[in-house]
Structures are given as C-alpha cells and as structure tokens.
Amino acid sequence: MKVVEILPLSDAVVGLRLAAAVLDEAGHVLVPAGAELSESILQGLQRREIAEISVEHDVEEDPAAQAAYRAKLAAQLDHIFRKAGDGDETRALYQAVLDYRMEHRS
C-alpha cells in the first residue's frame, strides 16, 4: 500500500518519490510529481528554501487486515452494483473499481 506524507525537507532522503510536484513561489514546477529524489534535487530545493515536500512510499500491510478491508469493500460494491446486472461489462467495471480502491486506499 502506498502512503503519502508531508516531510520537512531536512528529513527527506535520496530515493524517496514525490507524491506532488514541488512549486516555487510563482507556481512554476521545480520538480514534477513522481520524480525520485536525488542529492542534486535535494540541494536545489534547499537553495530555493523549500520547507517541505509531499512524498509517497510503500508500506507492507498485514495480510489479515488487507483481507478484511477487501471483504468490507466488496460488500459496499455489491450494494452499489446490486441492480446493475451480471453482464461482462458490469463485472469488468466492478473489478476495476475494486482494484482501484484496493490500490488507493487511505
């Protein structure tokens, strides 16, 4: 599971991935979202006096907790899709929503 957190620039380390673009005071993109932090990027952000950044990282989740969440989510989707029928398109949409919500849970 991916977790997004805001870190002070002083706590950022090489290899972290940005969850959101870093902007300057004028709103120009200094570093795009999804970029992996390097030593040169960190030094450049320090020179520009950027105080904090939004990063994402993977967290291992307990398999039992993940299964419980999936069951709860499936029950919610079953209710939402209860009148949608059992066609191939409906099943594909159901699965796509389930996969998306499992990947982007908070």
Biopython code that builds the backbone (N, CA, C, O; Angstrom):
import numpy as np
from Bio.PDB.StructureBuilder import StructureBuilder

atoms = [
    (1, "MET", "N", (0.849, -1.165, 0.000)),
    (1, "MET", "CA", (0.000, 0.000, 0.000)),
    (1, "MET", "C", (0.898, 1.231, 0.000)),
    (1, "MET", "O", (1.908, 1.266, 0.703)),
    (2, "LYS", "N", (0.534, 2.235, -0.782)),
    (2, "LYS", "CA", (1.295, 3.481, -0.827)),
    (2, "LYS", "C", (0.741, 4.457, 0.196)),
    (2, "LYS", "O", (-0.471, 4.591, 0.366)),
    (3, "VAL", "N", (1.659, 5.135, 0.872)),
    (3, "VAL", "CA", (1.296, 6.125, 1.867)),
    (3, "VAL", "C", (1.918, 7.453, 1.450)),
    (3, "VAL", "O", (3.083, 7.503, 1.056)),
    (4, "VAL", "N", (1.140, 8.521, 1.538)),
    (4, "VAL", "CA", (1.625, 9.860, 1.221)),
    (4, "VAL", "C", (1.783, 10.622, 2.523)),
    (4, "VAL", "O", (0.889, 10.630, 3.369)),
    (5, "GLU", "N", (2.948, 11.270, 2.673)),
    (5, "GLU", "CA", (3.142, 12.096, 3.855)),
    (5, "GLU", "C", (3.937, 13.339, 3.487)),
    (5, "GLU", "O", (4.695, 13.351, 2.518)),
    (6, "ILE", "N", (3.747, 14.375, 4.276)),
    (6, "ILE", "CA", (4.469, 15.626, 4.087)),
    (6, "ILE", "C", (5.650, 15.617, 5.040)),
    (6, "ILE", "O", (5.496, 15.442, 6.248)),
    (7, "LEU", "N", (6.840, 15.811, 4.467)),
    (7, "LEU", "CA", (8.068, 15.794, 5.257)),
    (7, "LEU", "C", (8.754, 17.142, 5.198)),
    (7, "LEU", "O", (8.724, 17.806, 4.161)),
    (8, "PRO", "N", (9.375, 17.562, 6.298)),
    (8, "PRO", "CA", (10.273, 18.711, 6.205)),
    (8, "PRO", "C", (11.417, 18.333, 5.262)),
    (8, "PRO", "O", (11.851, 17.181, 5.255)),
    (9, "LEU", "N", (11.899, 19.265, 4.485)),
    (9, "LEU", "CA", (12.959, 18.959, 3.536)),
    (9, "LEU", "C", (14.181, 18.382, 4.243)),
    (9, "LEU", "O", (14.903, 17.563, 3.674)),
    (10, "SER", "N", (14.410, 18.807, 5.471)),
    (10, "SER", "CA", (15.569, 18.306, 6.222)),
    (10, "SER", "C", (15.467, 16.808, 6.513)),
    (10, "SER", "O", (16.490, 16.167, 6.757)),
    (11, "ASP", "N", (14.265, 16.235, 6.495)),
    (11, "ASP", "CA", (14.072, 14.803, 6.755)),
    (11, "ASP", "C", (14.057, 13.966, 5.476)),
    (11, "ASP", "O", (14.056, 12.736, 5.543)),
    (12, "ALA", "N", (14.047, 14.616, 4.320)),
    (12, "ALA", "CA", (13.981, 13.901, 3.045)),
    (12, "ALA", "C", (15.324, 13.242, 2.742)),
    (12, "ALA", "O", (16.385, 13.787, 3.046)),
    (13, "VAL", "N", (15.253, 12.062, 2.139)),
    (13, "VAL", "CA", (16.468, 11.329, 1.785)),
    (13, "VAL", "C", (16.420, 10.936, 0.311)),
    (13, "VAL", "O", (15.352, 10.870, -0.299)),
    (14, "VAL", "N", (17.584, 10.680, -0.237)),
    (14, "VAL", "CA", (17.707, 10.251, -1.625)),
    (14, "VAL", "C", (16.913, 8.959, -1.823)),
    (14, "VAL", "O", (16.967, 8.050, -0.994)),
    (15, "GLY", "N", (16.179, 8.893, -2.928)),
    (15, "GLY", "CA", (15.426, 7.693, -3.260)),
    (15, "GLY", "C", (13.933, 7.796, -3.011)),
    (15, "GLY", "O", (13.168, 7.003, -3.560)),
    (16, "LEU", "N", (13.492, 8.757, -2.195)),
    (16, "LEU", "CA", (12.057, 8.932, -1.982)),
    (16, "LEU", "C", (11.418, 9.439, -3.269)),
    (16, "LEU", "O", (12.079, 10.091, -4.077)),
    (17, "ARG", "N", (10.141, 9.144, -3.461)),
    (17, "ARG", "CA", (9.409, 9.574, -4.653)),
    (17, "ARG", "C", (8.409, 10.658, -4.260)),
    (17, "ARG", "O", (7.684, 10.526, -3.273)),
    (18, "LEU", "N", (8.383, 11.738, -5.053)),
    (18, "LEU", "CA", (7.465, 12.843, -4.778)),
    (18, "LEU", "C", (6.028, 12.447, -5.100)),
    (18, "LEU", "O", (5.751, 11.889, -6.162)),
    (19, "ALA", "N", (5.122, 12.740, -4.180)),
    (19, "ALA", "CA", (3.701, 12.474, -4.394)),
    (19, "ALA", "C", (3.036, 13.647, -5.102)),
    (19, "ALA", "O", (2.018, 13.480, -5.774)),
    (20, "ALA", "N", (3.610, 14.825, -4.949)),
    (20, "ALA", "CA", (3.065, 16.032, -5.576)),
    (20, "ALA", "C", (4.228, 16.867, -6.096)),
    (20, "ALA", "O", (5.333, 16.820, -5.554)),
    (21, "ALA", "N", (3.968, 17.626, -7.145)),
    (21, "ALA", "CA", (5.009, 18.482, -7.708)),
    (21, "ALA", "C", (5.448, 19.521, -6.681)),
    (21, "ALA", "O", (4.654, 19.974, -5.856)),
    (22, "VAL", "N", (6.718, 19.887, -6.748)),
    (22, "VAL", "CA", (7.244, 20.954, -5.899)),
    (22, "VAL", "C", (7.218, 22.227, -6.732)),
    (22, "VAL", "O", (7.785, 22.277, -7.824)),
    (23, "LEU", "N", (6.554, 23.255, -6.209)),
    (23, "LEU", "CA", (6.383, 24.512, -6.932)),
    (23, "LEU", "C", (7.163, 25.627, -6.264)),
    (23, "LEU", "O", (7.381, 25.603, -5.053)),
    (24, "ASP", "N", (7.591, 26.620, -7.068)),
    (24, "ASP", "CA", (8.214, 27.802, -6.479)),
    (24, "ASP", "C", (7.127, 28.804, -6.104)),
    (24, "ASP", "O", (5.938, 28.519, -6.249)),
    (25, "GLU", "N", (7.532, 29.973, -5.625)),
    (25, "GLU", "CA", (6.558, 30.973, -5.169)),
    (25, "GLU", "C", (5.645, 31.455, -6.286)),
    (25, "GLU", "O", (4.511, 31.861, -6.033)),
    (26, "ALA", "N", (6.137, 31.412, -7.527)),
    (26, "ALA", "CA", (5.345, 31.867, -8.666)),
    (26, "ALA", "C", (4.451, 30.761, -9.226)),
    (26, "ALA", "O", (3.678, 30.994, -10.155)),
    (27, "GLY", "N", (4.558, 29.561, -8.663)),
    (27, "GLY", "CA", (3.736, 28.459, -9.127)),
    (27, "GLY", "C", (4.365, 27.626, -10.227)),
    (27, "GLY", "O", (3.710, 26.753, -10.796)),
    (28, "HIS", "N", (5.632, 27.886, -10.534)),
    (28, "HIS", "CA", (6.333, 27.101, -11.548)),
    (28, "HIS", "C", (6.804, 25.783, -10.948)),
    (28, "HIS", "O", (7.219, 25.728, -9.790)),
    (29, "VAL", "N", (6.735, 24.731, -11.741)),
    (29, "VAL", "CA", (7.140, 23.402, -11.277)),
    (29, "VAL", "C", (8.660, 23.329, -11.209)),
    (29, "VAL", "O", (9.354, 23.510, -12.210)),
    (30, "LEU", "N", (9.161, 23.058, -10.005)),
    (30, "LEU", "CA", (10.593, 22.844, -9.820)),
    (30, "LEU", "C", (10.945, 21.377, -10.034)),
    (30, "LEU", "O", (11.929, 21.049, -10.698)),
    (31, "VAL", "N", (10.126, 20.504, -9.463)),
    (31, "VAL", "CA", (10.320, 19.058, -9.605)),
    (31, "VAL", "C", (8.929, 18.445, -9.782)),
    (31, "VAL", "O", (8.041, 18.703, -8.969)),
    (32, "PRO", "N", (8.723, 17.638, -10.827)),
    (32, "PRO", "CA", (7.390, 17.082, -11.073)),
    (32, "PRO", "C", (7.029, 15.962, -10.104)),
    (32, "PRO", "O", (7.903, 15.319, -9.523)),
    (33, "ALA", "N", (5.738, 15.743, -9.943)),
    (33, "ALA", "CA", (5.255, 14.617, -9.133)),
    (33, "ALA", "C", (5.767, 13.324, -9.747)),
    (33, "ALA", "O", (5.844, 13.189, -10.968)),
    (34, "GLY", "N", (6.115, 12.377, -8.888)),
    (34, "GLY", "CA", (6.614, 11.089, -9.352)),
    (34, "GLY", "C", (8.114, 11.026, -9.499)),
    (34, "GLY", "O", (8.672, 9.947, -9.702)),
    (35, "ALA", "N", (8.787, 12.175, -9.400)),
    (35, "ALA", "CA", (10.248, 12.187, -9.526)),
    (35, "ALA", "C", (10.883, 11.557, -8.292)),
    (35, "ALA", "O", (10.398, 11.724, -7.173)),
    (36, "GLU", "N", (11.969, 10.837, -8.514)),
    (36, "GLU", "CA", (12.718, 10.250, -7.411)),
    (36, "GLU", "C", (13.767, 11.258, -6.960)),
    (36, "GLU", "O", (14.494, 11.821, -7.779)),
    (37, "LEU", "N", (13.838, 11.479, -5.655)),
    (37, "LEU", "CA", (14.769, 12.466, -5.125)),
    (37, "LEU", "C", (16.211, 11.995, -5.279)),
    (37, "LEU", "O", (16.547, 10.849, -4.980)),
    (38, "SER", "N", (17.048, 12.907, -5.752)),
    (38, "SER", "CA", (18.483, 12.664, -5.845)),
    (38, "SER", "C", (19.177, 13.710, -4.979)),
    (38, "SER", "O", (18.546, 14.648, -4.492)),
    (39, "GLU", "N", (20.460, 13.540, -4.798)),
    (39, "GLU", "CA", (21.218, 14.504, -3.994)),
    (39, "GLU", "C", (21.157, 15.888, -4.630)),
    (39, "GLU", "O", (21.015, 16.885, -3.922)),
    (40, "SER", "N", (21.262, 15.963, -5.958)),
    (40, "SER", "CA", (21.234, 17.266, -6.625)),
    (40, "SER", "C", (19.862, 17.929, -6.504)),
    (40, "SER", "O", (19.780, 19.147, -6.346)),
    (41, "ILE", "N", (18.791, 17.149, -6.576)),
    (41, "ILE", "CA", (17.446, 17.717, -6.407)),
    (41, "ILE", "C", (17.289, 18.260, -4.994)),
    (41, "ILE", "O", (16.779, 19.365, -4.811)),
    (42, "LEU", "N", (17.722, 17.499, -3.994)),
    (42, "LEU", "CA", (17.616, 17.959, -2.607)),
    (42, "LEU", "C", (18.409, 19.240, -2.387)),
    (42, "LEU", "O", (17.939, 20.150, -1.705)),
    (43, "GLN", "N", (19.609, 19.319, -2.960)),
    (43, "GLN", "CA", (20.420, 20.529, -2.818)),
    (43, "GLN", "C", (19.747, 21.720, -3.488)),
    (43, "GLN", "O", (19.755, 22.827, -2.951)),
    (44, "GLY", "N", (19.162, 21.489, -4.670)),
    (44, "GLY", "CA", (18.457, 22.559, -5.370)),
    (44, "GLY", "C", (17.255, 23.066, -4.584)),
    (44, "GLY", "O", (17.000, 24.270, -4.549)),
    (45, "LEU", "N", (16.518, 22.163, -3.958)),
    (45, "LEU", "CA", (15.365, 22.573, -3.150)),
    (45, "LEU", "C", (15.812, 23.337, -1.907)),
    (45, "LEU", "O", (15.142, 24.277, -1.479)),
    (46, "GLN", "N", (16.939, 22.935, -1.329)),
    (46, "GLN", "CA", (17.469, 23.667, -0.169)),
    (46, "GLN", "C", (17.880, 25.073, -0.575)),
    (46, "GLN", "O", (17.620, 26.028, 0.155)),
    (47, "ARG", "N", (18.526, 25.213, -1.743)),
    (47, "ARG", "CA", (18.929, 26.543, -2.224)),
    (47, "ARG", "C", (17.718, 27.445, -2.428)),
    (47, "ARG", "O", (17.794, 28.655, -2.211)),
    (48, "ARG", "N", (16.609, 26.857, -2.845)),
    (48, "ARG", "CA", (15.386, 27.634, -3.085)),
    (48, "ARG", "C", (14.543, 27.781, -1.821)),
    (48, "ARG", "O", (13.445, 28.336, -1.857)),
    (49, "GLU", "N", (15.063, 27.283, -0.715)),
    (49, "GLU", "CA", (14.433, 27.400, 0.604)),
    (49, "GLU", "C", (13.032, 26.784, 0.637)),
    (49, "GLU", "O", (12.111, 27.349, 1.226)),
    (50, "ILE", "N", (12.882, 25.624, 0.000)),
    (50, "ILE", "CA", (11.632, 24.867, 0.073)),
    (50, "ILE", "C", (11.578, 24.226, 1.456)),
    (50, "ILE", "O", (12.521, 23.542, 1.856)),
    (51, "ALA", "N", (10.498, 24.437, 2.182)),
    (51, "ALA", "CA", (10.413, 23.978, 3.575)),
    (51, "ALA", "C", (10.002, 22.518, 3.692)),
    (51, "ALA", "O", (10.551, 21.787, 4.517)),
    (52, "GLU", "N", (9.035, 22.079, 2.872)),
    (52, "GLU", "CA", (8.537, 20.714, 2.999)),
    (52, "GLU", "C", (8.104, 20.180, 1.645)),
    (52, "GLU", "O", (7.825, 20.937, 0.715)),
    (53, "ILE", "N", (8.056, 18.851, 1.558)),
    (53, "ILE", "CA", (7.666, 18.184, 0.325)),
    (53, "ILE", "C", (6.708, 17.047, 0.653)),
    (53, "ILE", "O", (6.680, 16.545, 1.776)),
    (54, "SER", "N", (5.930, 16.654, -0.336)),
    (54, "SER", "CA", (4.995, 15.540, -0.192)),
    (54, "SER", "C", (5.602, 14.324, -0.889)),
    (54, "SER", "O", (5.870, 14.353, -2.090)),
    (55, "VAL", "N", (5.815, 13.253, -0.119)),
    (55, "VAL", "CA", (6.434, 12.045, -0.668)),
    (55, "VAL", "C", (5.509, 10.850, -0.490)),
    (55, "VAL", "O", (4.620, 10.857, 0.362)),
    (56, "GLU", "N", (5.730, 9.826, -1.305)),
    (56, "GLU", "CA", (4.976, 8.584, -1.167)),
    (56, "GLU", "C", (5.955, 7.434, -1.004)),
    (56, "GLU", "O", (7.052, 7.440, -1.563)),
    (57, "HIS", "N", (5.537, 6.463, -0.237)),
    (57, "HIS", "CA", (6.355, 5.267, -0.075)),
    (57, "HIS", "C", (5.446, 4.082, 0.197)),
    (57, "HIS", "O", (4.305, 4.234, 0.631)),
    (58, "ASP", "N", (5.979, 2.898, -0.067)),
    (58, "ASP", "CA", (5.216, 1.668, 0.127)),
    (58, "ASP", "C", (5.313, 1.207, 1.570)),
    (58, "ASP", "O", (6.370, 1.290, 2.194)),
    (59, "VAL", "N", (4.196, 0.721, 2.089)),
    (59, "VAL", "CA", (4.136, 0.182, 3.442)),
    (59, "VAL", "C", (3.567, -1.229, 3.345)),
    (59, "VAL", "O", (2.535, -1.448, 2.711)),
    (60, "GLU", "N", (4.235, -2.169, 3.968)),
    (60, "GLU", "CA", (3.720, -3.535, 3.999)),
    (60, "GLU", "C", (2.543, -3.597, 4.960)),
    (60, "GLU", "O", (2.618, -3.105, 6.087)),
    (61, "GLU", "N", (1.468, -4.201, 4.506)),
    (61, "GLU", "CA", (0.253, -4.275, 5.306)),
    (61, "GLU", "C", (0.019, -5.709, 5.761)),
    (61, "GLU", "O", (0.349, -6.660, 5.052)),
    (62, "ASP", "N", (-0.540, -5.851, 6.925)),
    (62, "ASP", "CA", (-0.882, -7.159, 7.468)),
    (62, "ASP", "C", (-1.875, -7.838, 6.521)),
    (62, "ASP", "O", (-2.903, -7.250, 6.186)),
    (63, "PRO", "N", (-1.583, -9.069, 6.085)),
    (63, "PRO", "CA", (-2.493, -9.763, 5.158)),
    (63, "PRO", "C", (-3.914, -9.917, 5.702)),
    (63, "PRO", "O", (-4.873, -9.850, 4.932)),
    (64, "ALA", "N", (-4.066, -10.122, 7.004)),
    (64, "ALA", "CA", (-5.409, -10.268, 7.586)),
    (64, "ALA", "C", (-6.177, -8.952, 7.493)),
    (64, "ALA", "O", (-7.370, -8.946, 7.190)),
    (65, "ALA", "N", (-5.493, -7.840, 7.753)),
    (65, "ALA", "CA", (-6.139, -6.527, 7.663)),
    (65, "ALA", "C", (-6.517, -6.226, 6.217)),
    (65, "ALA", "O", (-7.578, -5.661, 5.952)),
    (66, "GLN", "N", (-5.654, -6.601, 5.290)),
    (66, "GLN", "CA", (-5.938, -6.374, 3.881)),
    (66, "GLN", "C", (-7.144, -7.204, 3.432)),
    (66, "GLN", "O", (-7.989, -6.711, 2.684)),
    (67, "ALA", "N", (-7.227, -8.447, 3.878)),
    (67, "ALA", "CA", (-8.362, -9.307, 3.527)),
    (67, "ALA", "C", (-9.661, -8.767, 4.117)),
    (67, "ALA", "O", (-10.705, -8.806, 3.466)),
    (68, "ALA", "N", (-9.599, -8.264, 5.352)),
    (68, "ALA", "CA", (-10.787, -7.694, 5.986)),
    (68, "ALA", "C", (-11.255, -6.451, 5.231)),
    (68, "ALA", "O", (-12.453, -6.260, 5.023)),
    (69, "TYR", "N", (-10.305, -5.606, 4.821)),
    (69, "TYR", "CA", (-10.663, -4.410, 4.069)),
    (69, "TYR", "C", (-11.280, -4.796, 2.720)),
    (69, "TYR", "O", (-12.268, -4.201, 2.290)),
    (70, "ARG", "N", (-10.689, -5.794, 2.061)),
    (70, "ARG", "CA", (-11.210, -6.237, 0.766)),
    (70, "ARG", "C", (-12.636, -6.762, 0.906)),
    (70, "ARG", "O", (-13.479, -6.486, 0.052)),
    (71, "ALA", "N", (-12.918, -7.513, 1.969)),
    (71, "ALA", "CA", (-14.268, -8.043, 2.198)),
    (71, "ALA", "C", (-15.260, -6.911, 2.448)),
    (71, "ALA", "O", (-16.377, -6.937, 1.933)),
    (72, "LYS", "N", (-14.855, -5.924, 3.235)),
    (72, "LYS", "CA", (-15.722, -4.772, 3.515)),
    (72, "LYS", "C", (-15.994, -3.995, 2.227)),
    (72, "LYS", "O", (-17.128, -3.602, 1.953)),
    (73, "LEU", "N", (-14.950, -3.783, 1.453)),
    (73, "LEU", "CA", (-15.080, -3.058, 0.199)),
    (73, "LEU", "C", (-15.966, -3.822, -0.785)),
    (73, "LEU", "O", (-16.788, -3.218, -1.474)),
    (74, "ALA", "N", (-15.806, -5.137, -0.855)),
    (74, "ALA", "CA", (-16.635, -5.954, -1.749)),
    (74, "ALA", "C", (-18.106, -5.869, -1.350)),
    (74, "ALA", "O", (-18.981, -5.828, -2.215)),
    (75, "ALA", "N", (-18.382, -5.841, -0.054)),
    (75, "ALA", "CA", (-19.768, -5.713, 0.410)),
    (75, "ALA", "C", (-20.352, -4.365, -0.013)),
    (75, "ALA", "O", (-21.508, -4.290, -0.429)),
    (76, "GLN", "N", (-19.552, -3.299, 0.094)),
    (76, "GLN", "CA", (-20.018, -1.977, -0.330)),
    (76, "GLN", "C", (-20.290, -1.961, -1.836)),
    (76, "GLN", "O", (-21.305, -1.431, -2.289)),
    (77, "LEU", "N", (-19.373, -2.546, -2.601)),
    (77, "LEU", "CA", (-19.558, -2.571, -4.054)),
    (77, "LEU", "C", (-20.727, -3.460, -4.462)),
    (77, "LEU", "O", (-21.435, -3.150, -5.420)),
    (78, "ASP", "N", (-20.937, -4.561, -3.745)),
    (78, "ASP", "CA", (-22.103, -5.413, -4.020)),
    (78, "ASP", "C", (-23.391, -4.611, -3.869)),
    (78, "ASP", "O", (-24.320, -4.768, -4.662)),
    (79, "HIS", "N", (-23.448, -3.756, -2.856)),
    (79, "HIS", "CA", (-24.632, -2.918, -2.646)),
    (79, "HIS", "C", (-24.773, -1.897, -3.782)),
    (79, "HIS", "O", (-25.866, -1.694, -4.312)),
    (80, "ILE", "N", (-23.670, -1.266, -4.144)),
    (80, "ILE", "CA", (-23.708, -0.258, -5.207)),
    (80, "ILE", "C", (-24.123, -0.885, -6.543)),
    (80, "ILE", "O", (-24.893, -0.289, -7.297)),
    (81, "PHE", "N", (-23.616, -2.077, -6.833)),
    (81, "PHE", "CA", (-23.856, -2.744, -8.116)),
    (81, "PHE", "C", (-25.057, -3.690, -8.091)),
    (81, "PHE", "O", (-25.248, -4.453, -9.038)),
    (82, "ARG", "N", (-25.862, -3.660, -7.045)),
    (82, "ARG", "CA", (-26.929, -4.651, -6.859)),
    (82, "ARG", "C", (-27.945, -4.675, -7.993)),
    (82, "ARG", "O", (-28.535, -5.723, -8.258)),
    (83, "LYS", "N", (-28.167, -3.550, -8.671)),
    (83, "LYS", "CA", (-29.166, -3.511, -9.743)),
    (83, "LYS", "C", (-28.523, -3.381, -11.122)),
    (83, "LYS", "O", (-29.204, -3.097, -12.107)),
    (84, "ALA", "N", (-27.216, -3.589, -11.187)),
    (84, "ALA", "CA", (-26.503, -3.372, -12.448)),
    (84, "ALA", "C", (-26.490, -4.586, -13.361)),
    (84, "ALA", "O", (-26.080, -4.474, -14.517)),
    (85, "GLY", "N", (-26.920, -5.725, -12.883)),
    (85, "GLY", "CA", (-26.908, -6.927, -13.711)),
    (85, "GLY", "C", (-25.575, -7.657, -13.628)),
    (85, "GLY", "O", (-24.655, -7.227, -12.932)),
    (86, "ASP", "N", (-25.490, -8.774, -14.356)),
    (86, "ASP", "CA", (-24.295, -9.614, -14.307)),
    (86, "ASP", "C", (-23.566, -9.685, -15.640)),
    (86, "ASP", "O", (-22.860, -10.657, -15.908)),
    (87, "GLY", "N", (-23.728, -8.676, -16.471)),
    (87, "GLY", "CA", (-23.052, -8.671, -17.771)),
    (87, "GLY", "C", (-21.538, -8.572, -17.633)),
    (87, "GLY", "O", (-21.014, -8.211, -16.579)),
    (88, "ASP", "N", (-20.853, -8.901, -18.714)),
    (88, "ASP", "CA", (-19.391, -8.844, -18.715)),
    (88, "ASP", "C", (-18.874, -7.438, -18.415)),
    (88, "ASP", "O", (-17.900, -7.273, -17.680)),
    (89, "GLU", "N", (-19.527, -6.433, -18.986)),
    (89, "GLU", "CA", (-19.096, -5.058, -18.763)),
    (89, "GLU", "C", (-19.267, -4.661, -17.301)),
    (89, "GLU", "O", (-18.409, -3.988, -16.731)),
    (90, "THR", "N", (-20.366, -5.077, -16.704)),
    (90, "THR", "CA", (-20.619, -4.770, -15.293)),
    (90, "THR", "C", (-19.568, -5.422, -14.409)),
    (90, "THR", "O", (-19.038, -4.785, -13.498)),
    (91, "ARG", "N", (-19.265, -6.683, -14.672)),
    (91, "ARG", "CA", (-18.255, -7.392, -13.877)),
    (91, "ARG", "C", (-16.883, -6.745, -14.045)),
    (91, "ARG", "O", (-16.120, -6.642, -13.085)),
    (92, "ALA", "N", (-16.568, -6.308, -15.272)),
    (92, "ALA", "CA", (-15.280, -5.658, -15.525)),
    (92, "ALA", "C", (-15.190, -4.333, -14.769)),
    (92, "ALA", "O", (-14.153, -4.013, -14.188)),
    (93, "LEU", "N", (-16.285, -3.565, -14.781)),
    (93, "LEU", "CA", (-16.299, -2.302, -14.050)),
    (93, "LEU", "C", (-16.181, -2.542, -12.550)),
    (93, "LEU", "O", (-15.424, -1.849, -11.869)),
    (94, "TYR", "N", (-16.916, -3.507, -12.038)),
    (94, "TYR", "CA", (-16.854, -3.867, -10.618)),
    (94, "TYR", "C", (-15.412, -4.197, -10.228)),
    (94, "TYR", "O", (-14.904, -3.697, -9.224)),
    (95, "GLN", "N", (-14.762, -5.035, -11.024)),
    (95, "GLN", "CA", (-13.389, -5.447, -10.716)),
    (95, "GLN", "C", (-12.432, -4.267, -10.805)),
    (95, "GLN", "O", (-11.518, -4.150, -9.988)),
    (96, "ALA", "N", (-12.629, -3.389, -11.788)),
    (96, "ALA", "CA", (-11.766, -2.217, -11.928)),
    (96, "ALA", "C", (-11.897, -1.295, -10.719)),
    (96, "ALA", "O", (-10.898, -0.784, -10.215)),
    (97, "VAL", "N", (-13.125, -1.084, -10.254)),
    (97, "VAL", "CA", (-13.348, -0.239, -9.077)),
    (97, "VAL", "C", (-12.739, -0.885, -7.838)),
    (97, "VAL", "O", (-12.099, -0.205, -7.036)),
    (98, "LEU", "N", (-12.930, -2.176, -7.679)),
    (98, "LEU", "CA", (-12.355, -2.893, -6.538)),
    (98, "LEU", "C", (-10.830, -2.794, -6.549)),
    (98, "LEU", "O", (-10.223, -2.496, -5.520)),
    (99, "ASP", "N", (-10.212, -3.041, -7.694)),
    (99, "ASP", "CA", (-8.752, -2.958, -7.801)),
    (99, "ASP", "C", (-8.251, -1.549, -7.497)),
    (99, "ASP", "O", (-7.266, -1.371, -6.780)),
    (100, "TYR", "N", (-8.943, -0.545, -8.054)),
    (100, "TYR", "CA", (-8.537, 0.844, -7.828)),
    (100, "TYR", "C", (-8.616, 1.205, -6.350)),
    (100, "TYR", "O", (-7.684, 1.788, -5.795)),
    (101, "ARG", "N", (-9.725, 0.858, -5.722)),
    (101, "ARG", "CA", (-9.893, 1.200, -4.306)),
    (101, "ARG", "C", (-8.916, 0.446, -3.415)),
    (101, "ARG", "O", (-8.480, 0.975, -2.392)),
    (102, "MET", "N", (-8.570, -0.767, -3.784)),
    (102, "MET", "CA", (-7.572, -1.515, -3.009)),
    (102, "MET", "C", (-6.195, -0.859, -3.145)),
    (102, "MET", "O", (-5.433, -0.800, -2.179)),
    (103, "GLU", "N", (-5.886, -0.376, -4.324)),
    (103, "GLU", "CA", (-4.581, 0.234, -4.563)),
    (103, "GLU", "C", (-4.469, 1.620, -3.948)),
    (103, "GLU", "O", (-3.396, 2.006, -3.485)),
    (104, "HIS", "N", (-5.565, 2.373, -3.938)),
    (104, "HIS", "CA", (-5.526, 3.771, -3.497)),
    (104, "HIS", "C", (-6.214, 4.000, -2.163)),
    (104, "HIS", "O", (-6.704, 5.099, -1.905)),
    (105, "ARG", "N", (-6.259, 3.012, -1.334)),
    (105, "ARG", "CA", (-6.916, 3.192, -0.036)),
    (105, "ARG", "C", (-6.076, 4.088, 0.852)),
    (105, "ARG", "O", (-4.857, 4.177, 0.706)),
    (106, "SER", "N", (-6.752, 4.745, 1.769)),
    (106, "SER", "CA", (-6.031, 5.643, 2.681)),
    (106, "SER", "C", (-6.121, 5.152, 4.098)),
    (106, "SER", "O", (-5.574, 5.779, 5.005)),
]
sb = StructureBuilder()
sb.init_structure("model")
sb.init_model(0)
sb.init_chain("A")
sb.init_seg("    ")
for serial, (resi, resn, name, xyz) in enumerate(atoms, 1):
    if name == "N":
        sb.init_residue(resn, " ", resi, " ")
    sb.init_atom(name, np.array(xyz, "f"), 0.0, 1.0, " ", f" {name:<3s}", serial, name[0])
structure = sb.get_structure()
